[in-house]
Amino acid sequence: MQEAGFSVKFIPTLHFDFVSQRELSDAVSNLSHYSGLILTSQTAVEACSRALPVGVPKGWSSMPIFVVGTATAEAAHSQLAVIPEGGTHGTAKLLAGAIIEYFKGVDRAELKPLLFPCSDLHMETLPSILQEAGLPLRSIVSYQTVPHPDLQRCLQEEEKEEEKAILPHTKAWFVFFSPSGVQFVSQLARPLLEAGGTKLAAIGSTTAEAMKKVGLRVSAVAAVPTPQSLVSAMAASDQLPG
């Protein structure tokens, strides 16, 4: 984003507490009991990595690993030494469709469950679609998503700075990368998000929908969850009148 001319300030928003590690360890150490592994975030990848202290077991290379987005795909490759499926699918809905297509023609009665390590705040989009398609799923809540301990302080400092810094015709951007981030920030800093000269961007359609649900106006949405797509959407919005 800096290369595109944006001045970037990172505000730590989320903190993750890893839970159910023994249950997850038993599951990922015995993936032969499952038809595949679904990872919808980099944190889910980290949860699996933490649950495998002695490394990835043999047999993982032949197991389908389904992921949402390129960042999760890269994390799975680097931390779990696997080549996942679905890295180009930027939403849970798109990944669910790809999973259904992958198992097309397979007898549902003989299909082992898919393993889904997830957050306590995970959305039901993917589980619901797979359930409607008759695909068995085992969800394990592997991490709890909470506000970062520095979030409120950082937002308060940002409010003070923005009061002084924003000049007429200057646009400031807030970029959200998850529905959880939207939830926590909108509760703590609503006036900052609705201030004149402030525009809001989302890394993808799921995050954008979460923003709309809490009444925020979305100015830009990345077509795919990549930095390049996000910057393109923001730049296009800045070129619009008003």
Salt bridges, closest charged atoms under 4 A:
ASP17 OD1 - HIS15 NE2 3.13
GLU23 OE2 - ARG138 NH2 2.90
GLU46 OE2 - ARG50 NE 3.10
GLU124 OE2 - HIS122 NE2 3.10
ASP150 OD2 - HIS148 ND1 3.98
ASP150 OD1 - ARG153 NH2 3.77
GLU157 OE2 - ARG153 NH1 3.07
GLU158 OE1 - LYS9 NZ 2.86
GLU161 OE1 - LYS9 NZ 3.26
GLU194 OE2 - ARG190 NE 2.73
GLU209 OE2 - LYS212 NZ 3.92
ASP238 OD1 - LYS199 NZ 3.38
